Amino acid sequence: MPGGEVLRFDLPPTAAVANLTGAATGIRRMVARPPAESTATVIDTADHRLLDWGIELSRIVETGQWVLRAPGWVPPLQAETVSPQAEDELPPELADVLVPFRRGGILGPKLKVETLRRRFSLAGDDGVPFGELTDERHRVLSHAGQVTSYRDVTLRIPAPSVDQVQAITAAFVAAGGTVVDGFATLASRLGLAHQSQRRSALSARAPIEEFVAAQFESRWRRLLLADLAARTGSGDDAALREGVQAVGVELAGLEPLLQSAWVHEAEQRAATAAESTRPLQHTVRWLRLLDVVAQGATAPPLGPVAGRITGPVLAQELEALVQTVLDQCRTLAPYSDDARWVRARQVTARALALSTLARDVFGKPAKQLRRCLEPVVDALSGTIRPDPASLTRDLHNLSTAEVFEAGRAYERTVLTVDYERQNFVRDWPAWGERVRARMIRPRVPHVRPTPVEPLVEPVETHDPPVEPVETPEPPQRGAR
């Protein structure tokens, strides 16, 4: 009821609530309405891709209507969408928003949910309406024969007093109920919503698997939100293309932690998606990239660091990357070959990306390191010569003036790179000192050794005492 109090309880399926009527609760009578039964078939892929990410797609058997529940994706999706009429096939508007979640997976019936819904009108003193109670009992049956039951109770009361709310709550708690702000989704109750709950703050003591999975999950969620916004909005894919670039940057930062073959494949898919000229959300390249990011979120392919602790691993990799940055940038000269400038820019960008991802673990030190690396990456970006093929033009159909202007443009590009390299060599000593000062180093515990008591008593010996040997002092400076 608008403006009223809404109380929600998780209640055992067979529990009976006593003391719900009386002077304390303000409820004098409960008038039952005719119960309603319904059955819904839950549709999903074989590996539960929809339920895993908090999406519940079902079809009501009695009415033939389709229902899509996505409470964790509001907006751009609605918390619940019901097709206006019975349809044998999945409506196109629902099928379209499910494409990035299922990514080619075949949809089929997976669960059957039987619901018994009972409603009661609550009356107060002198028959005055007091509110409404809805009691829903659910029974979930899987194809494997497993049965899960749960019960949701909702009370809507226009204007209860504090004492009445406390009395009603106490009655449900006494029956084994639990007060909840919102009911858990079907996937959460069945233990299938592995990715629908956002991860808590990352800890330096957590396994490195959790850190890497959290980074990919965060990126995957942002990619999905951009995809859904494009599908339900104007269709502009600018946010998707920005996400593709961000995937490439984060892959560069996480590369020391991951298997090199997997990183190479992921980078290729990101590059292929970026080259698409069609709206990105309607391409297979985009779905294949989502596959890679989803794999990183569910089963990150770690390298030799698997099983280690996040804090020491990140500190070790950051220290190694920053030291490489210092070594390579220190030896650069304006006349150094192009390959050395490219390598310096790549390793600095990798250090910047990893320091950005490590902010959730190290906090302020990682942010300070990131701020020191940003101007270095920006300066190195201007020192990279463009691909000569991108500067060449077909001069046959150009006039003399146009050929002359093309030559001047090429010359300006070359001179600009030379000028940026000279500036970088001039400014690097100051940048290098700041980067070195903000380097994150692995913390090695310094524990003072505790003397160990001998396990056996020392044996007394009767050897003669050893006389100390006098050592002559060295002559003092200036002595004759």
Helices and strands as residue ranges (DSSP letters): E 5-10, E 29-32, E 36-44, H 49-52, E 56-60, E 66-69, G 71-73, E 80-82, H 92-102, E 108-123, G 125-127, E 129-142, E 147-157, H 162-174, E 178-179, H 186-190, H 208-232, H 238-254, G 255-257, H 260-274, G 280-282, H 284-298, H 310-330, H 338-357, H 359-362, H 364-381, H 388-391, H 400-437
